[in-house]
Amino acid sequence: MPYEEKVPPLPRGDLAIEAVDVRKHYKDRTALSGFNLRVRAGTVCGLLGPNGAGKTTAVRIMSTLTRADGGAVSVAGCDLRTDPTRVRYRIGLVGQYASVDEVLSGRQNLVMFGKLYHLPAAEARNRADELLERFDLTEAADTPASEYSGGMRRRLDLAAGLLLSPQVLFLDEPTTGLDPRSRIEVWESIRGLVGSGTTVLLTTQDLEEADQLADTIALIDAGRVVAEGTPDELKAAVGPDRVETVTRKPSLDEVFLHLTGQPAADRTTEDRR
């Protein structure tokens, strides 16, 4: 399939992602056992769950990297089973760890990714310049990425994920390992993306991050979504009688513990990979 011209954002309120009864089995375990998810266009959905719950498998399936064993998935209006190539041209994917080449400059990285996406050379250069400006990296455009701060590298990663102007962006723990200032910089970048119409599906173990960014949260456990709603709705669902004091709503940490049986704070760095 040839490179598509820039597609507009999906109309707000339309379904950007719909997963129905998705199943995935490996030889020794079941990763997804009836995974269901609906994400509206122009919103941020936070996908949270304990280690091994199926978050990574779900994202890999929705981003076309892994085939499901059963169920149906539609992303950006395209069916993954019948039109996976078109889906790939309408999504962006930013992994947990920086994927930039540290020897190359920020501009060279983006032009290189553009060529890998089969953008015409002039279009790749133009998009690189647009994204460098958008993510406040113009002054460092010709500086090797090895000299970038952690926050600058993650912003460059986000820029690379947006080269095709995706309608849907998948982010896998985008602020892992960042200092507080860099984390806030990335949060601001994500808010800007959503403000311009991009739909974001965010996996995170940082409950503050989910509370700050997500319009809706889906808690996944044992391969299926066990609770879904806005952060406030999930807190209200647990109820004040479930926590030590009755004068406040429970925190997302308490919701997480109540619904999954595992405290988020107990996870090690190794567990989150």
Beta strands, then each sheet from edge to edge (+ up, - down):
strand 1: 15-25
strand 2: 30-40
strand 3: 44-48
strand 4: 70-75
strand 5: 78-79
strand 6: 91-94
strand 7: 168-172
strand 8: 199-203
strand 9: 216-221
strand 10: 224-229
sheet 1: 2+ 1- 4+ 5-
sheet 2: 6+ 7+ 8+ 3+ 9+ 10-
end
